[in-house]
């Protein structure tokens, strides 16, 4: 039995731009945002073991161009999802 997969592109902003404009992820079909977050953590560690802000992933949210996504949102093949790190300013 073959497990169906899908590709999601994570568009990077803020500190995550150190990984490029986008990070492609191969996920199991019907993966959620929470599943994607876990896979992205592994991918980030592989891409740059010296990146010291991996905890930033925990406080970041994910969005399409029209909405912020809940952790339980089921993703679709071919989606581009933006990672939005927290910001502060004065």
Secondary structure, 3 states (H helix, E strand, C coil): CCCCEEEEEEECCHHHHHHCCEEEEEEECCCEHHHHHHHHHHHHHHHCCCCCCCCHHHHCEEECCCCECCCCCECCCCCEEEEECCCCCC
